[in-house]
Amino acid sequence: MSTTKTPIHLEYILGLTAFAAGAVDVISFVKLGGVFASAMTGNLAFLALYLARGSLHAAVGSFIALVGFILGGVIGTLQTRGRSNHHALNILLVTETILLTAVIILWLPTTHIVGGLATNLLILMLSIIMGLQSIVGKKVNLSNIPTVVFTSTLTNMVIAITDTLASGKFALPTDTKRQSASFCLYFVGALIAGLLTVLDWQVIIVLPLVAVAWALVRHLRAKPE
């Protein structure tokens, strides 16, 4: 068994991007017409529901999010082909930071009307960002944490915790602790974004940028493995 200690900056990247994903999902759902920018399983279900109801504008938004996420995954894959994980993460996090800054610039002066051009463009941009972030999770490659959707993470946590308790042990594996931390940080990001939507504070859109930019700074300061 390897005893190599995981670089702390990778732990930061996992936690901060999970936080960002939680915030983005609440922002896109509440402010952009009931779509998820990162949780594509839920988004696909909503797309089917909107089509069944004949809610065309909402269905278009969900479809745009699905296309954007796929496009983000394609872009992230092409950006990082043949590169070391350290260099790949630099590229991905820089791209995310630039795009999140562009989202803020578009967000502040526009009204967010379901089916509106600005709204659909924001959905596209946020889902592209989350698609890119899914590649970040692959490049970090710790504990099978995807950084954008946490259903599989929850399954892994339940399996590990159940196995641990059934064996009479009470010390959780490192992977489970890491998965639990990311799961909780996704929730915290969503909770803070939710509170800001209740207060109707425009600063809500800054949350994902702060988290991803912090992850980028931590990574830039780290030495390549």
ROSE-4610 file (N, C-alpha, C; in Angstrom, 1 decimal, always signed):
// ROSE-4610
residu = [M/M/M/S/S/S/T/T/T/T/T/T/K/K/K/T/T/T/P/P/P/I/I/I/H/H/H/L/L/L/E/E/E/Y/Y/Y/I/I/I/L/L/L/G/G/G/L/L/L/T/T/T/A/A/A/F/F/F/A/A/A/A/A/A/G/G/G/A/A/A/V/V/V/D/D/D/V/V/V/I/I/I/S/S/S/F/F/F/V/V/V/K/K/K/L/L/L/G/G/G/G/G/G/V/V/V/F/F/F/A/A/A/S/S/S/A/A/A/M/M/M/T/T/T/G/G/G/N/N/N/L/L/L/A/A/A/F/F/F/L/L/L/A/A/A/L/L/L/Y/Y/Y/L/L/L/A/A/A/R/R/R/G/G/G/S/S/S/L/L/L/H/H/H/A/A/A/A/A/A/V/V/V/G/G/G/S/S/S/F/F/F/I/I/I/A/A/A/L/L/L/V/V/V/G/G/G/F/F/F/I/I/I/L/L/L/G/G/G/G/G/G/V/V/V/I/I/I/G/G/G/T/T/T/L/L/L/Q/Q/Q/T/T/T/R/R/R/G/G/G/R/R/R/S/S/S/N/N/N/H/H/H/H/H/H/A/A/A/L/L/L/N/N/N/I/I/I/L/L/L/L/L/L/V/V/V/T/T/T/E/E/E/T/T/T/I/I/I/L/L/L/L/L/L/T/T/T/A/A/A/V/V/V/I/I/I/I/I/I/L/L/L/W/W/W/L/L/L/P/P/P/T/T/T/T/T/T/H/H/H/I/I/I/V/V/V/G/G/G/G/G/G/L/L/L/A/A/A/T/T/T/N/N/N/L/L/L/L/L/L/I/I/I/L/L/L/M/M/M/L/L/L/S/S/S/I/I/I/I/I/I/M/M/M/G/G/G/L/L/L/Q/Q/Q/S/S/S/I/I/I/V/V/V/G/G/G/K/K/K/K/K/K/V/V/V/N/N/N/L/L/L/S/S/S/N/N/N/I/I/I/P/P/P/T/T/T/V/V/V/V/V/V/F/F/F/T/T/T/S/S/S/T/T/T/L/L/L/T/T/T/N/N/N/M/M/M/V/V/V/I/I/I/A/A/A/I/I/I/T/T/T/D/D/D/T/T/T/L/L/L/A/A/A/S/S/S/G/G/G/K/K/K/F/F/F/A/A/A/L/L/L/P/P/P/T/T/T/D/D/D/T/T/T/K/K/K/R/R/R/Q/Q/Q/S/S/S/A/A/A/S/S/S/F/F/F/C/C/C/L/L/L/Y/Y/Y/F/F/F/V/V/V/G/G/G/A/A/A/L/L/L/I/I/I/A/A/A/G/G/G/L/L/L/L/L/L/T/T/T/V/V/V/L/L/L/D/D/D/W/W/W/Q/Q/Q/V/V/V/I/I/I/I/I/I/V/V/V/L/L/L/P/P/P/L/L/L/V/V/V/A/A/A/V/V/V/A/A/A/W/W/W/A/A/A/L/L/L/V/V/V/R/R/R/H/H/H/L/L/L/R/R/R/A/A/A/K/K/K/P/P/P/E/E/E]
num = [1/1/1/2/2/2/3/3/3/4/4/4/5/5/5/6/6/6/7/7/7/8/8/8/9/9/9/10/10/10/11/11/11/12/12/12/13/13/13/14/14/14/15/15/15/16/16/16/17/17/17/18/18/18/19/19/19/20/20/20/21/21/21/22/22/22/23/23/23/24/24/24/25/25/25/26/26/26/27/27/27/28/28/28/29/29/29/30/30/30/31/31/31/32/32/32/33/33/33/34/34/34/35/35/35/36/36/36/37/37/37/38/38/38/39/39/39/40/40/40/41/41/41/42/42/42/43/43/43/44/44/44/45/45/45/46/46/46/47/47/47/48/48/48/49/49/49/50/50/50/51/51/51/52/52/52/53/53/53/54/54/54/55/55/55/56/56/56/57/57/57/58/58/58/59/59/59/60/60/60/61/61/61/62/62/62/63/63/63/64/64/64/65/65/65/66/66/66/67/67/67/68/68/68/69/69/69/70/70/70/71/71/71/72/72/72/73/73/73/74/74/74/75/75/75/76/76/76/77/77/77/78/78/78/79/79/79/80/80/80/81/81/81/82/82/82/83/83/83/84/84/84/85/85/85/86/86/86/87/87/87/88/88/88/89/89/89/90/90/90/91/91/91/92/92/92/93/93/93/94/94/94/95/95/95/96/96/96/97/97/97/98/98/98/99/99/99/100/100/100/101/101/101/102/102/102/103/103/103/104/104/104/105/105/105/106/106/106/107/107/107/108/108/108/109/109/109/110/110/110/111/111/111/112/112/112/113/113/113/114/114/114/115/115/115/116/116/116/117/117/117/118/118/118/119/119/119/120/120/120/121/121/121/122/122/122/123/123/123/124/124/124/125/125/125/126/126/126/127/127/127/128/128/128/129/129/129/130/130/130/131/131/131/132/132/132/133/133/133/134/134/134/135/135/135/136/136/136/137/137/137/138/138/138/139/139/139/140/140/140/141/141/141/142/142/142/143/143/143/144/144/144/145/145/145/146/146/146/147/147/147/148/148/148/149/149/149/150/150/150/151/151/151/152/152/152/153/153/153/154/154/154/155/155/155/156/156/156/157/157/157/158/158/158/159/159/159/160/160/160/161/161/161/162/162/162/163/163/163/164/164/164/165/165/165/166/166/166/167/167/167/168/168/168/169/169/169/170/170/170/171/171/171/172/172/172/173/173/173/174/174/174/175/175/175/176/176/176/177/177/177/178/178/178/179/179/179/180/180/180/181/181/181/182/182/182/183/183/183/184/184/184/185/185/185/186/186/186/187/187/187/188/188/188/189/189/189/190/190/190/191/191/191/192/192/192/193/193/193/194/194/194/195/195/195/196/196/196/197/197/197/198/198/198/199/199/199/200/200/200/201/201/201/202/202/202/203/203/203/204/204/204/205/205/205/206/206/206/207/207/207/208/208/208/209/209/209/210/210/210/211/211/211/212/212/212/213/213/213/214/214/214/215/215/215/216/216/216/217/217/217/218/218/218/219/219/219/220/220/220/221/221/221/222/222/222/223/223/223/224/224/224/225/225/225]
x = [+0.8/+0.0/+0.9/+0.5/+1.3/+1.0/+2.1/+1.9/+2.2/+2.2/+2.5/+1.3/+1.7/+0.7/+0.1/-1.2/-1.8/-1.5/-1.0/-0.7/-2.0/-1.8/-2.9/-3.6/-2.9/-3.6/-4.7/-4.5/-5.5/-6.7/-6.5/-7.7/-8.5/-7.8/-8.4/-9.2/-8.6/-9.3/-10.6/-10.6/-11.8/-12.9/-12.5/-13.5/-14.0/-13.2/-13.6/-14.4/-14.1/-14.9/-16.2/-16.3/-17.6/-18.5/-17.9/-18.6/-19.1/-18.3/-18.7/-19.9/-19.8/-20.9/-22.2/-22.2/-23.4/-24.0/-23.1/-23.6/-24.2/-23.5/-23.9/-25.3/-25.5/-26.7/-27.9/-27.7/-28.8/-29.0/-27.9/-28.1/-28.8/-28.4/-29.1/-30.5/-30.8/-32.2/-33.1/-32.7/-33.5/-33.6/-32.5/-32.4/-32.6/-32.4/-32.3/-33.4/-34.5/-35.6/-35.7/-35.2/-35.4/-34.5/-33.2/-32.3/-31.1/-30.4/-29.2/-28.0/-27.0/-25.8/-24.8/-24.9/-23.9/-24.5/-25.7/-26.3/-27.1/-26.5/-27.1/-28.2/-28.1/-29.2/-30.5/-30.4/-31.6/-32.0/-31.1/-31.4/-32.1/-31.7/-32.3/-33.8/-34.0/-35.3/-36.2/-35.7/-36.5/-36.8/-35.8/-36.0/-37.2/-37.3/-38.4/-39.7/-39.7/-40.9/-41.4/-40.5/-40.9/-41.5/-40.9/-41.4/-42.8/-43.0/-44.3/-45.4/-44.9/-45.9/-46.1/-45.2/-45.3/-44.7/-43.8/-43.2/-41.9/-42.1/-41.1/-39.9/-40.1/-38.9/-38.1/-38.7/-38.0/-37.2/-37.9/-37.3/-36.0/-36.1/-35.0/-33.8/-34.1/-33.1/-32.4/-33.1/-32.6/-31.7/-32.2/-31.5/-30.2/-30.2/-29.0/-28.0/-28.5/-27.6/-26.9/-27.7/-27.1/-26.1/-26.4/-25.4/-24.2/-24.4/-23.2/-22.3/-22.9/-22.1/-21.3/-21.9/-21.1/-20.0/-20.3/-19.4/-18.2/-18.5/-17.4/-16.5/-17.2/-16.4/-15.5/-16.0/-15.2/-14.0/-14.3/-13.3/-12.2/-12.6/-11.7/-10.8/-11.4/-10.6/-9.6/-10.0/-9.1/-8.0/-8.3/-7.3/-6.2/-6.5/-5.6/-5.0/-5.3/-4.7/-3.2/-2.5/-1.1/-0.4/-1.1/-0.4/-0.4/+0.6/+0.7/-0.6/-0.9/-2.1/-2.0/-0.7/-0.5/-0.8/-0.2/-0.4/-1.8/-2.5/-3.9/-4.8/-4.5/-5.3/-5.1/-3.9/-3.7/-4.6/-4.6/-5.3/-6.8/-7.3/-8.7/-9.2/-8.5/-8.9/-8.8/-7.8/-7.7/-8.9/-9.2/-10.3/-11.6/-11.8/-13.0/-13.1/-12.0/-11.9/-12.3/-11.7/-12.0/-13.5/-14.0/-15.5/-16.4/-16.0/-16.9/-16.8/-15.7/-15.6/-16.5/-16.5/-17.4/-18.9/-19.2/-20.6/-21.0/-20.1/-20.5/-20.7/-19.9/-20.0/-21.3/-21.8/-23.1/-24.2/-24.0/-25.1/-25.6/-24.7/-25.1/-26.0/-25.7/-26.6/-27.8/-28.1/-29.2/-30.3/-31.5/-32.6/-32.7/-33.1/-33.0/-34.4/-34.9/-36.2/-36.1/-36.9/-36.9/-37.2/-36.3/-36.4/-35.7/-35.2/-34.5/-33.2/-32.6/-31.3/-30.2/-30.2/-29.2/-29.3/-30.5/-30.7/-30.1/-30.5/-30.0/-28.5/-27.9/-26.5/-25.8/-26.4/-25.8/-25.9/-27.0/-27.2/-26.1/-25.8/-24.8/-23.4/-23.1/-21.8/-21.6/-22.6/-22.4/-22.3/-23.1/-23.0/-21.7/-21.1/-19.8/-18.8/-18.9/-18.0/-18.0/-19.2/-19.4/-18.9/-19.0/-18.5/-17.0/-16.4/-14.9/-14.5/-15.3/-15.0/-15.1/-15.9/-16.0/-14.7/-14.0/-12.6/-11.6/-11.8/-11.0/-11.0/-12.2/-12.3/-11.5/-11.6/-10.9/-9.4/-8.9/-7.4/-6.9/-7.7/-7.4/-7.3/-8.4/-8.4/-8.1/-9.0/-8.9/-10.2/-10.2/-11.4/-12.7/-12.5/-13.6/-14.6/-14.1/-15.0/-15.0/-16.2/-16.3/-16.3/-16.6/-16.6/-17.8/-18.7/-19.9/-21.2/-21.3/-22.5/-22.2/-23.0/-22.5/-23.4/-24.2/-25.0/-24.1/-23.1/-22.2/-21.3/-21.0/-20.2/-21.0/-22.3/-23.1/-23.2/-23.3/-23.4/-22.1/-21.0/-19.7/-19.6/-20.1/-20.0/-20.9/-22.1/-23.0/-22.4/-21.8/-21.2/-20.0/-19.2/-18.0/-18.4/-19.3/-19.8/-20.5/-21.3/-22.0/-21.0/-20.0/-19.0/-18.2/-17.9/-17.1/-17.8/-19.1/-19.9/-20.2/-20.4/-20.7/-19.5/-18.3/-17.1/-16.7/-17.5/-17.2/-16.1/-15.7/-14.7/-15.4/-14.7/-15.3/-14.4/-13.4/-12.5/-12.8/-13.2/-13.6/-12.3/-12.4/-11.3/-11.1/-9.8/-9.5/-10.4/-10.7/-11.5/-12.9/-13.5/-14.8/-14.8/-13.8/-13.7/-13.6/-12.8/-12.7/-14.0/-14.7/-16.0/-17.0/-17.0/-18.0/-17.7/-16.4/-16.1/-16.6/-16.3/-16.8/-18.3/-19.0/-20.4/-21.0/-20.4/-20.8/-20.5/-19.4/-19.1/-20.0/-20.4/-21.4/-22.7/-23.1/-24.3/-24.1/-22.9/-22.7/-22.7/-22.1/-22.2/-23.6/-24.4/-25.8/-26.6/-26.3/-27.0/-26.7/-25.5/-25.1/-25.8/-25.7/-26.3/-27.8/-28.4/-29.9/-30.2/-29.5/-29.7/-29.6/-28.6/-28.4/-29.6/-30.1/-31.3/-32.5/-32.7/-33.8/-33.6/-32.4/-32.1/-32.1/-32.1/-32.0/-30.8/-29.6/-28.4/-27.7/-27.3/-26.6/-25.2/-24.7/-23.3/-23.3/-24.5/-24.6/-23.7/-23.7/-23.0/-21.4/-21.0/-19.5/-19.0/-20.0/-19.6/-18.7/-19.2/-18.4/-17.1/-17.0/-15.7/-14.7/-15.2/-14.3/-13.7/-14.6/-14.2/-13.2/-13.5/-12.6/-11.3/-11.4/-10.1/-9.2/-9.8/-9.0/-8.4/-9.1/-8.5/-7.4/-7.5/-6.5/-5.2/-5.4/-4.3/-3.5/-4.3/-3.6/-2.8/-3.4/-2.7/-1.5/-1.6/-0.4/+0.7/+0.4/+1.5/+2.1/+1.5/+2.0/+3.1/+4.0/+5.0/+4.4/+4.8/+4.3/+4.8/+3.9/+4.2/+5.3]
y = [-1.2/+0.0/+1.2/+2.2/+3.5/+4.3/+4.9/+5.8/+7.3/+7.5/+8.9/+9.8/+10.9/+11.9/+12.7/+12.8/+13.6/+15.1/+15.7/+17.2/+17.9/+18.9/+19.6/+20.4/+20.9/+21.8/+21.0/+19.7/+18.9/+18.7/+18.6/+18.6/+19.9/+21.0/+22.3/+22.4/+21.9/+22.0/+21.2/+20.0/+19.2/+19.9/+20.4/+21.1/+22.4/+23.2/+24.5/+24.3/+23.4/+23.1/+22.5/+21.7/+21.1/+22.3/+23.2/+24.4/+25.2/+25.4/+26.1/+25.5/+24.1/+23.4/+23.5/+23.5/+23.7/+25.0/+26.1/+27.4/+27.6/+27.1/+27.2/+26.5/+25.3/+24.6/+25.4/+26.0/+26.9/+28.1/+28.8/+30.0/+29.7/+28.6/+28.3/+27.9/+27.1/+26.7/+27.8/+28.6/+29.7/+30.9/+31.3/+32.5/+32.4/+31.1/+31.0/+30.0/+29.8/+29.1/+27.6/+27.2/+25.8/+24.8/+25.1/+24.2/+24.0/+22.9/+22.6/+22.7/+23.5/+23.6/+22.5/+21.8/+20.8/+19.4/+19.3/+18.0/+17.6/+16.9/+16.6/+15.5/+14.6/+13.6/+14.3/+15.2/+16.0/+16.9/+17.5/+18.3/+17.6/+16.3/+15.5/+15.2/+14.9/+14.6/+15.8/+17.0/+18.3/+18.5/+18.2/+18.4/+17.5/+16.3/+15.4/+15.9/+16.4/+17.0/+18.2/+19.1/+20.4/+20.0/+19.0/+18.6/+18.0/+17.2/+16.6/+17.6/+18.7/+19.8/+20.8/+20.7/+21.7/+23.0/+23.0/+24.3/+24.5/+25.1/+25.1/+25.9/+27.1/+27.9/+27.2/+26.6/+25.8/+24.6/+23.9/+22.8/+23.2/+24.3/+24.8/+25.1/+25.7/+26.0/+24.8/+23.7/+22.4/+21.8/+21.9/+21.3/+22.1/+23.4/+24.2/+23.8/+23.6/+23.2/+21.8/+20.9/+19.6/+19.7/+20.5/+20.7/+21.4/+22.4/+23.2/+22.3/+21.5/+20.6/+19.6/+19.1/+18.2/+19.0/+20.2/+21.0/+21.3/+21.6/+21.9/+20.7/+19.5/+18.3/+18.1/+18.4/+18.2/+19.2/+20.5/+21.5/+21.1/+20.7/+20.3/+19.2/+18.2/+17.0/+17.4/+18.3/+18.7/+19.6/+20.4/+21.3/+20.6/+19.4/+18.7/+17.5/+17.2/+16.0/+16.0/+15.0/+14.9/+15.8/+16.4/+17.2/+16.5/+16.9/+16.4/+16.9/+16.2/+16.6/+18.0/+18.3/+19.6/+20.7/+20.6/+21.6/+21.6/+20.4/+20.3/+21.1/+20.9/+21.6/+23.1/+23.6/+25.0/+25.5/+24.8/+25.3/+25.3/+24.2/+24.1/+25.1/+25.4/+26.3/+27.8/+28.0/+29.4/+29.6/+28.6/+28.7/+29.0/+28.2/+28.3/+29.7/+30.2/+31.6/+32.6/+32.5/+33.5/+33.5/+32.3/+32.2/+32.7/+32.4/+32.8/+34.4/+35.0/+36.4/+37.0/+36.3/+36.7/+36.6/+35.5/+35.4/+36.5/+37.0/+38.1/+39.4/+39.6/+40.8/+40.8/+39.6/+39.5/+39.5/+38.9/+38.8/+40.1/+41.0/+42.2/+43.2/+43.4/+44.4/+43.9/+42.6/+42.0/+41.5/+41.4/+40.8/+39.3/+38.5/+37.0/+36.5/+36.6/+36.2/+34.8/+33.9/+32.5/+32.6/+32.0/+32.0/+33.2/+34.2/+35.3/+35.0/+35.8/+35.6/+35.6/+36.6/+36.7/+35.5/+35.1/+34.0/+32.7/+32.4/+31.2/+31.2/+32.4/+32.5/+32.2/+32.7/+32.4/+31.0/+30.3/+28.9/+28.1/+28.5/+27.9/+28.1/+29.3/+29.5/+28.8/+28.8/+28.1/+26.6/+26.0/+24.6/+24.2/+25.1/+24.8/+24.8/+25.7/+25.8/+24.5/+24.1/+22.8/+21.6/+21.6/+20.5/+20.5/+21.7/+21.8/+21.3/+21.6/+21.3/+19.7/+19.1/+17.6/+17.0/+17.7/+17.2/+17.5/+18.6/+18.9/+17.7/+17.2/+16.1/+14.8/+14.6/+13.5/+13.7/+14.9/+15.2/+15.1/+15.6/+15.5/+14.0/+13.3/+11.8/+11.3/+11.9/+11.4/+10.9/+9.7/+9.1/+9.0/+9.0/+8.9/+10.1/+11.3/+12.4/+13.2/+13.4/+14.1/+15.6/+16.2/+17.7/+18.4/+17.7/+18.4/+17.7/+16.4/+15.8/+14.7/+14.5/+13.8/+12.5/+12.1/+10.9/+9.7/+9.5/+8.3/+8.5/+9.7/+9.9/+9.5/+9.9/+9.4/+7.9/+7.3/+5.8/+5.2/+5.7/+5.3/+5.5/+6.6/+6.9/+5.9/+5.6/+4.7/+3.3/+2.9/+1.5/+1.5/+2.5/+2.4/+2.5/+3.4/+3.6/+2.3/+1.7/+0.5/-0.7/-0.8/-1.8/-1.6/-0.4/-0.1/-0.5/-0.1/-0.4/-1.9/-2.5/-3.9/-4.8/-4.2/-4.9/-4.6/-3.8/-3.4/-2.4/-1.7/-0.7/+0.7/+1.7/+3.0/+4.1/+3.6/+4.6/+4.6/+5.7/+5.7/+5.8/+5.2/+5.3/+6.7/+7.0/+8.4/+8.8/+7.8/+8.1/+8.6/+7.9/+8.3/+9.6/+9.9/+11.3/+12.3/+12.1/+13.1/+13.2/+12.1/+12.2/+12.9/+12.7/+13.3/+14.8/+15.2/+16.6/+17.3/+16.7/+17.3/+17.3/+16.3/+16.3/+17.4/+17.6/+18.7/+20.1/+20.2/+21.5/+21.8/+20.8/+21.1/+21.6/+21.0/+21.5/+22.9/+23.2/+24.5/+25.6/+25.2/+26.2/+26.4/+25.3/+25.5/+26.3/+26.0/+26.7/+28.2/+28.6/+30.0/+30.7/+30.0/+30.6/+30.7/+29.7/+29.8/+30.9/+31.1/+32.3/+33.6/+33.7/+34.9/+35.2/+34.1/+34.2/+34.7/+34.2/+34.7/+36.2/+36.6/+38.0/+38.9/+38.1/+38.8/+39.6/+39.1/+39.8/+39.4/+40.4/+40.1/+39.5/+39.7/+39.1/+37.6/+37.0/+35.5/+35.0/+35.7/+35.2/+35.3/+35.9/+36.0/+34.7/+34.0/+32.9/+31.8/+31.3/+30.3/+30.8/+32.1/+32.7/+32.7/+33.1/+33.2/+31.8/+30.8/+29.4/+28.9/+29.0/+28.5/+29.3/+30.6/+31.4/+31.0/+30.8/+30.3/+29.0/+28.1/+26.8/+27.0/+27.9/+28.2/+28.7/+29.7/+30.2/+29.2/+28.3/+27.2/+26.3/+26.0/+25.2/+25.8/+27.1/+27.8/+27.9/+27.9/+28.0/+26.7/+25.6/+24.2/+23.8/+23.0/+22.5/+21.3/+21.1/+19.9/+18.7/+17.7/+16.4/+15.7]
z = [+0.0/+0.0/+0.0/-0.9/-0.9/+0.3/+0.8/+2.0/+1.6/+0.3/-0.2/+0.2/+0.8/+1.3/+0.1/+0.1/-1.0/-0.8/-1.9/-1.8/-1.4/-0.4/+0.2/-0.8/-1.9/-2.8/-3.6/-3.8/-4.5/-3.6/-2.3/-1.4/-1.5/-1.5/-1.7/-3.0/-4.1/-5.4/-5.3/-4.7/-4.6/-3.8/-2.6/-1.8/-2.4/-2.9/-3.5/-4.7/-5.6/-6.8/-6.5/-5.4/-5.0/-4.4/-3.7/-3.2/-4.4/-5.4/-6.6/-7.3/-7.4/-8.1/-7.4/-6.0/-5.3/-5.5/-5.5/-5.7/-7.1/-8.1/-9.5/-9.7/-9.1/-9.3/-8.7/-7.6/-7.0/-7.8/-8.2/-9.1/-10.3/-11.0/-12.3/-12.1/-11.0/-10.8/-10.4/-9.5/-9.0/-9.9/-10.5/-11.2/-12.7/-13.3/-14.7/-15.2/-14.5/-15.0/-14.7/-13.6/-13.2/-13.9/-14.1/-14.8/-13.8/-14.0/-13.3/-14.2/-13.9/-14.7/-14.5/-13.4/-13.2/-13.0/-12.4/-12.1/-13.3/-14.2/-15.5/-15.3/-14.3/-14.1/-13.8/-12.8/-12.5/-13.6/-14.4/-15.5/-16.6/-16.8/-17.9/-17.5/-16.2/-15.7/-15.9/-15.6/-15.7/-17.2/-18.1/-19.5/-20.0/-19.5/-19.8/-19.3/-18.0/-17.4/-18.2/-18.5/-19.2/-20.6/-21.3/-22.6/-22.4/-21.3/-21.1/-20.8/-20.1/-19.8/-20.9/-21.9/-23.0/-22.6/-21.6/-21.2/-22.0/-23.2/-24.2/-23.8/-23.2/-22.8/-21.7/-20.8/-19.7/-20.3/-21.3/-21.9/-22.7/-23.4/-24.1/-23.2/-22.0/-21.1/-20.6/-20.3/-19.8/-20.9/-22.2/-23.3/-23.5/-23.4/-23.5/-22.5/-21.2/-20.2/-20.5/-21.0/-21.4/-22.5/-23.5/-24.6/-24.1/-23.2/-22.7/-21.8/-21.0/-20.2/-21.1/-22.1/-23.0/-23.7/-24.1/-24.8/-23.9/-22.6/-21.6/-21.4/-21.4/-21.3/-22.5/-23.7/-24.9/-24.9/-24.5/-24.5/-23.5/-22.3/-21.2/-21.6/-22.3/-22.8/-23.8/-24.8/-25.8/-25.3/-24.3/-23.7/-23.0/-22.4/-21.5/-22.1/-23.4/-24.0/-24.0/-23.6/-23.7/-22.7/-21.7/-20.7/-19.4/-18.6/-17.2/-16.4/-15.4/-14.6/-14.0/-13.6/-13.0/-14.0/-15.2/-16.3/-16.7/-16.8/-17.2/-16.2/-14.9/-13.9/-14.0/-14.3/-14.5/-15.6/-16.7/-17.9/-17.6/-17.0/-16.7/-15.7/-14.6/-13.6/-14.1/-14.9/-15.5/-16.5/-17.3/-18.2/-17.4/-16.3/-15.5/-14.9/-14.4/-13.8/-14.8/-16.0/-17.0/-17.4/-17.6/-18.0/-16.9/-15.6/-14.5/-14.4/-14.7/-14.7/-15.8/-17.0/-18.1/-17.7/-17.0/-16.5/-15.6/-14.7/-13.9/-14.7/-15.7/-16.5/-17.3/-17.7/-18.4/-17.4/-16.2/-15.2/-14.7/-14.3/-13.6/-14.3/-15.6/-16.2/-16.9/-16.8/-17.5/-16.6/-17.1/-16.4/-16.8/-15.9/-16.1/-16.4/-17.6/-18.0/-18.7/-18.2/-18.8/-20.3/-21.0/-22.5/-23.1/-22.3/-22.9/-23.4/-24.3/-24.9/-23.9/-23.0/-22.0/-21.0/-20.6/-19.7/-20.3/-21.6/-22.2/-22.4/-22.7/-22.8/-21.5/-20.4/-19.0/-18.7/-19.1/-18.9/-19.6/-20.9/-21.7/-21.1/-20.6/-20.1/-18.8/-17.9/-16.6/-16.8/-17.7/-18.0/-18.6/-19.5/-20.1/-19.0/-18.1/-16.9/-16.1/-15.8/-15.0/-15.8/-17.1/-17.9/-17.8/-17.9/-17.7/-16.3/-15.3/-13.9/-13.8/-14.5/-14.5/-14.9/-15.8/-16.2/-15.1/-14.3/-13.2/-12.2/-11.9/-11.0/-11.5/-12.8/-13.4/-13.3/-13.4/-13.3/-11.9/-11.0/-9.5/-9.1/-9.6/-9.4/-8.0/-7.1/-5.7/-5.2/-4.7/-4.1/-4.9/-6.3/-7.2/-7.0/-6.7/-6.5/-7.8/-8.4/-9.7/-9.7/-8.6/-8.4/-8.9/-9.6/-10.2/-9.8/-9.5/-9.1/-8.1/-7.1/-6.0/-5.6/-6.5/-6.3/-6.1/-7.0/-6.9/-5.7/-5.3/-4.1/-2.9/-2.8/-1.7/-1.6/-2.8/-2.8/-2.2/-2.6/-2.1/-0.6/-0.1/+1.3/+2.1/+1.6/+2.3/+2.3/+1.2/+1.2/+2.2/+2.2/+3.1/+4.6/+4.9/+6.3/+6.7/+5.9/+6.3/+6.5/+5.6/+5.7/+7.0/+7.3/+8.5/+9.8/+9.8/+11.0/+11.1/+10.0/+10.0/+10.5/+10.3/+10.7/+12.1/+12.7/+14.1/+14.3/+13.2/+13.3/+13.3/+13.8/+13.8/+13.3/+12.5/+11.9/+10.4/+9.8/+8.4/+7.6/+6.4/+5.4/+5.0/+4.6/+4.1/+2.9/+2.0/+0.9/+1.3/+2.3/+2.8/+3.5/+4.2/+4.8/+3.8/+2.7/+1.6/+0.9/+0.6/-0.1/+0.8/+2.1/+3.0/+3.0/+3.0/+3.0/+1.7/+0.6/-0.7/-0.8/-0.3/-0.3/+0.6/+1.7/+2.6/+2.1/+1.4/+0.8/-0.4/-1.1/-2.2/-1.5/-0.4/+0.3/+0.8/+1.4/+1.9/+0.8/-0.3/-1.5/-1.9/-1.9/-2.3/-1.2/+0.0/+1.1/+1.1/+1.0/+1.0/-0.2/-1.4/-2.6/-2.4/-1.7/-1.5/-0.6/+0.5/+1.4/+0.6/-0.3/-1.0/-2.0/-2.5/-3.4/-2.7/-1.4/-0.6/-0.3/-0.1/+0.2/-1.1/-2.3/-3.6/-3.7/-3.2/-3.4/-4.6/-5.5/-6.7/-6.5/-5.3/-5.0/-5.2/-5.2/-5.4/-6.5/-7.6/-8.8/-8.6/-7.6/-7.3/-6.6/-5.9/-5.1/-5.9/-7.0/-7.7/-8.1/-8.6/-9.0/-7.8/-6.7/-5.5/-5.2/-5.2/-4.9/-5.9/-7.2/-8.3/-8.3/-8.2/-8.2/-7.0/-5.9/-4.7/-5.0/-5.6/-6.0/-7.0/-7.9/-8.9/-8.2/-7.3/-6.6/-5.8/-5.1/-4.4/-5.3/-6.5/-7.4/-8.0/-8.4/-8.9/-8.0/-6.7/-5.7/-5.4/-5.9/-5.6/-6.6/-6.2/-7.1/-7.8/-9.1/-9.8/-9.2/-9.2/-8.5/-9.3]
